[in-house]
């Protein structure tokens, strides 16, 4: 099975995890429209050959907030991410792509590149968005 991790945002993190080979196929950070196209193409190219599931971090399910939650910039950013989560959910439903929307995990992301490479064996460069997407699917 191929799990596709999505960290929604202006810089969308995308991670393709092969659960049989137990390795990442690809990690990238791209705009949302490119991420949507990439997932749709991968799904269409592989439908019938392997099971695929998109897993995206759903900010709408966040139940904890930091002390700065009332600042305008943070509220605008949170609203934007929530909109992106709705887009991912609608996209998966419209194209009948299996998906799971998972709540953000407090402290479950933001690994350094060095630590991520050490734990996963990934040798390529990664952004924090790609690493966060990868952590959604790692080990599934």
Backbone torsions as a table, in degrees:
resi	resn	phi	psi	omega
1	UNK	NA	144.5	175.9
2	UNK	-107.9	122.9	174.5
3	UNK	-102.6	133.8	179.2
4	UNK	-113.6	110.9	178.9
5	UNK	-88.0	135.5	179.9
6	UNK	-127.2	124.3	171.3
7	UNK	-106.7	96.4	-174.1
8	UNK	-64.0	152.3	176.4
9	UNK	154.0	-179.4	177.5
10	UNK	-55.5	-41.9	173.5
11	UNK	-107.3	97.0	-174.7
12	UNK	-80.5	123.0	175.0
13	UNK	-84.1	135.2	-179.1
14	UNK	-131.2	130.8	179.2
15	UNK	-135.8	129.2	176.1
16	UNK	-106.2	117.3	-178.2
17	UNK	-115.1	125.1	176.5
18	UNK	-93.0	110.8	-175.4
19	UNK	-74.9	-17.8	177.1
20	UNK	-81.2	-50.3	179.7
21	UNK	-76.5	-16.2	-179.0
22	UNK	59.3	47.9	179.4
23	UNK	-153.1	159.3	175.4
24	UNK	-79.9	139.0	175.4
25	UNK	-89.0	-40.1	-176.4
26	UNK	-158.7	144.7	171.2
27	UNK	-132.8	132.7	-180.0
28	UNK	-154.4	165.6	174.0
29	UNK	-130.6	118.0	-173.4
30	UNK	-144.9	164.1	175.6
31	UNK	-62.7	155.5	-175.3
32	UNK	-56.6	-40.3	-177.2
33	UNK	-65.6	-35.3	177.0
34	UNK	-71.0	-36.6	178.2
35	UNK	-64.3	-43.4	178.1
36	UNK	-60.0	-45.8	179.5
37	UNK	-63.9	-41.3	-179.5
38	UNK	-62.3	-44.7	-179.9
39	UNK	-66.0	-43.7	-179.8
40	UNK	-62.5	-44.5	179.0
41	UNK	-62.8	-45.9	179.6
42	UNK	-60.8	-44.4	179.7
43	UNK	-61.8	-48.3	-179.8
44	UNK	-63.2	-39.8	-178.8
45	UNK	-70.3	-26.6	-173.5
46	UNK	-112.1	-1.9	179.7
47	UNK	-58.6	128.1	-178.9
48	UNK	91.4	-16.3	179.7
49	UNK	-99.0	-32.8	178.2
50	UNK	-156.5	155.9	176.5
51	UNK	-77.4	143.3	-177.3
52	UNK	-133.1	140.6	175.1
53	UNK	-142.6	127.3	174.9
54	UNK	-88.4	132.6	175.8
55	UNK	-124.0	116.3	179.6
56	UNK	-120.6	147.2	177.7
57	UNK	-76.0	118.3	-173.4
58	UNK	-101.3	100.1	-178.8
59	UNK	-61.4	-20.2	178.9
60	UNK	-67.5	-18.3	-179.1
61	UNK	-97.1	4.1	-178.7
62	UNK	-63.9	131.2	-178.0
63	UNK	-115.8	-3.5	179.9
64	UNK	-124.2	149.8	-178.1
65	UNK	-140.1	146.1	178.2
66	UNK	-80.5	-179.0	-178.2
67	UNK	-68.7	-26.0	-174.9
68	UNK	-91.0	15.8	-170.4
69	UNK	-60.9	-17.7	-177.0
70	UNK	-94.0	2.8	178.0
71	UNK	-72.9	144.3	-177.6
72	UNK	-58.8	-44.7	-177.9
73	UNK	-60.8	-43.6	-179.7
74	UNK	-66.9	-39.5	179.3
75	UNK	-66.2	-41.5	178.2
76	UNK	-64.7	-42.1	178.1
77	UNK	-63.1	-42.3	179.2
78	UNK	-63.4	-40.4	178.2
79	UNK	-64.0	-39.4	178.5
80	UNK	-64.5	-43.9	179.3
81	UNK	-65.3	-39.8	178.0
82	UNK	-62.6	-39.2	176.2
83	UNK	-62.3	-44.0	178.5
84	UNK	-61.0	-37.1	177.7
85	UNK	-63.9	-40.1	176.6
86	UNK	-63.6	-39.1	178.3
87	UNK	-62.4	-45.5	179.6
88	UNK	-63.1	-41.3	179.5
89	UNK	-64.6	-47.2	178.8
90	UNK	-61.6	-41.8	179.6
91	UNK	-59.3	-49.7	-179.0
92	UNK	-64.4	-40.6	177.7
93	UNK	-64.5	-47.2	-177.7
94	UNK	-59.6	-40.0	-177.3
95	UNK	-98.4	8.3	177.3
96	UNK	54.9	41.4	176.6
97	UNK	-93.3	122.4	178.6
98	UNK	-57.2	139.5	-178.2
99	UNK	-151.3	162.8	170.9
100	UNK	-136.9	131.5	174.7
101	UNK	-100.7	117.2	-175.4
102	UNK	-113.7	145.3	179.7
103	UNK	-70.7	150.9	174.2
104	UNK	-60.7	142.1	178.9
105	UNK	-103.1	117.4	179.5
106	UNK	-60.2	120.5	-179.9
107	UNK	78.7	3.9	-176.9
108	UNK	-90.8	3.7	-178.7
109	UNK	-136.1	-166.5	177.0
110	UNK	67.3	42.0	172.7
111	UNK	-73.9	147.5	173.4
112	UNK	-71.9	159.2	178.5
113	UNK	-60.1	-41.4	-178.3
114	UNK	-63.3	-45.6	-179.8
115	UNK	-66.4	-42.8	178.8
116	UNK	-58.6	-47.7	-180.0
117	UNK	-62.6	-39.9	179.6
118	UNK	-62.8	-46.8	-176.2
119	UNK	-72.5	-41.5	-172.6
120	UNK	-95.2	-21.3	-175.3
121	UNK	83.4	0.7	179.4
122	UNK	-65.9	133.1	-176.5
123	UNK	-104.6	-13.3	-178.2
124	UNK	-80.7	169.0	175.4
125	UNK	-73.2	149.7	177.7
126	UNK	-142.0	152.0	170.8
127	UNK	-96.5	168.3	176.8
128	UNK	-62.6	-29.4	179.2
129	UNK	-69.3	-43.9	178.3
130	UNK	-64.7	-41.1	178.6
131	UNK	-64.3	-41.0	178.1
132	UNK	-63.3	-40.3	176.0
133	UNK	-62.9	-41.6	-179.3
134	UNK	-63.4	-38.3	-178.8
135	UNK	-67.4	-19.8	176.1
136	UNK	-70.2	-25.7	-173.9
137	UNK	-118.7	-12.1	-177.5
138	UNK	-55.4	127.9	174.8
139	UNK	82.8	0.8	179.4
140	UNK	-74.0	NA	NA
